[in-house]
Structures are given as structure tokens and as C-alpha cells.
Amino acid sequence: MVRKAAKFVIQGSVQGIFFRQFIKEKAELLELKGFTRNLTDGNVEIIVEGDGEKIQTFGNMLKEGPEHASVRNIQFEERKWNGEFKDFKILRF
């Protein structure tokens, strides 16, 4: 396993439609750790750590999104893995 970390910012109609719950379920399915949160600009931010291939699979899953979601763009940034997360959480404002 190649440990990696990444940041995703999802743009589109992605708030108020259970997108963060969708993200949490997919992250847990792939055994990824980290968090997701709504941003004040209407986007959703995700920080994940785990196996590099699983992060890539996760990114592909984000393109689909849950029902009623309309993903317009996904920003991706590779980050340094540091093992700071023990699970995957939905953060509130």
C-alpha cells in the first residue's frame, strides 16, 4: 500500500442534498480517513488519507455524486500523508 493524502473541492449543486453523507459512505467503503465539510462559497471540501489507488477510485466516485447532485468541477490537490486521522468525519460549521 502506498500511503497518500489528497484534498478535493467539489463545485456545483452539492450542498443540502446529502452529498457529505454520500462522501462519508464512499470513504468508509474504501477505508479512507479524513473529513468533509461544507464551505461558505457553496462548495464541499474533502481531506482524505489512505491507499493511493483507493483515493483515485474515491475521486472517480465523486464525479457521480448522490441523486440530485450536479457536480460541475472537482479540484484535486495531492498532499503529504501524515496519519493524523483515525476515521472519516462530517464536520459542521
C-alpha positions as CSV (number, residue, x, y, z in Angstrom):
1,M,0.0,0.0,0.0
2,V,1.3,3.4,-1.0
3,R,0.1,5.9,1.7
4,K,-1.2,9.1,0.2
5,A,-3.3,12.1,1.1
6,A,-5.4,14.4,-1.0
7,K,-7.7,17.4,-0.9
8,F,-10.8,17.6,-3.1
9,V,-13.1,20.6,-3.6
10,I,-16.4,19.7,-5.2
11,Q,-18.2,22.5,-7.1
12,G,-21.7,22.5,-8.3
13,S,-25.1,21.8,-6.7
14,V,-23.6,19.9,-3.8
15,Q,-25.0,21.3,-0.6
16,G,-28.3,20.4,1.1
17,I,-28.7,17.1,-0.8
18,F,-26.8,14.7,1.5
19,F,-23.6,14.9,-0.5
20,R,-21.4,14.8,2.6
21,Q,-23.2,11.6,3.8
22,F,-22.5,10.1,0.3
23,I,-18.8,11.1,0.6
24,K,-18.6,9.6,4.1
25,E,-20.1,6.3,3.0
26,K,-17.7,6.0,0.0
27,A,-14.7,7.0,2.1
28,E,-15.6,4.3,4.7
29,L,-16.2,1.7,2.0
30,L,-12.6,2.4,0.7
31,E,-11.2,2.5,4.2
32,L,-10.1,6.2,3.8
33,K,-9.7,8.5,6.8
34,G,-10.2,12.3,7.0
35,F,-13.2,14.6,6.8
36,T,-15.6,16.5,4.6
37,R,-17.3,19.9,5.2
38,N,-19.4,22.5,3.5
39,L,-17.6,25.7,2.6
40,T,-19.2,29.1,2.8
41,D,-18.9,29.5,-1.0
42,G,-21.3,26.6,-1.6
43,N,-18.6,24.0,-2.4
44,V,-17.7,20.9,-0.4
45,E,-14.2,20.2,0.8
46,I,-12.7,16.8,1.5
47,I,-9.4,15.8,3.0
48,V,-8.6,12.1,2.8
49,E,-5.7,9.8,3.7
50,G,-5.1,6.2,2.7
51,D,-4.0,3.9,-0.1
52,G,-3.2,5.9,-3.2
53,E,-5.2,3.6,-5.5
54,K,-8.3,3.9,-3.3
55,I,-8.0,7.7,-3.3
56,Q,-8.1,7.6,-7.1
57,T,-11.1,5.3,-7.0
58,F,-12.8,7.7,-4.5
59,G,-12.1,10.6,-6.8
60,N,-13.9,8.8,-9.6
61,M,-16.9,8.1,-7.3
62,L,-17.2,11.8,-6.5
63,K,-17.9,12.6,-10.2
64,E,-21.1,10.6,-9.9
65,G,-22.4,12.0,-6.6
66,P,-25.7,11.2,-5.0
67,E,-29.1,11.6,-6.6
68,H,-29.9,15.3,-7.1
69,A,-26.3,16.3,-7.1
70,S,-24.8,18.2,-10.0
71,V,-21.0,18.1,-9.9
72,R,-19.6,20.9,-12.1
73,N,-16.0,20.6,-11.2
74,I,-13.6,18.7,-8.9
75,Q,-10.4,20.4,-7.8
76,F,-7.7,17.9,-6.7
77,E,-4.5,18.5,-4.8
78,E,-2.1,15.8,-3.6
79,R,-0.9,16.3,-0.1
80,K,1.6,14.7,2.2
81,W,0.4,11.8,4.2
82,N,0.9,12.2,8.0
83,G,-1.6,9.7,9.5
84,E,-3.5,12.3,11.6
85,F,-6.9,10.8,11.0
86,K,-8.4,7.8,12.8
87,D,-11.7,7.7,10.9
88,F,-13.8,9.7,8.5
89,K,-16.0,12.5,9.8
90,I,-18.5,15.0,8.6
91,L,-17.6,18.4,10.1
92,R,-20.2,21.0,10.8
93,F,-19.7,24.8,10.7
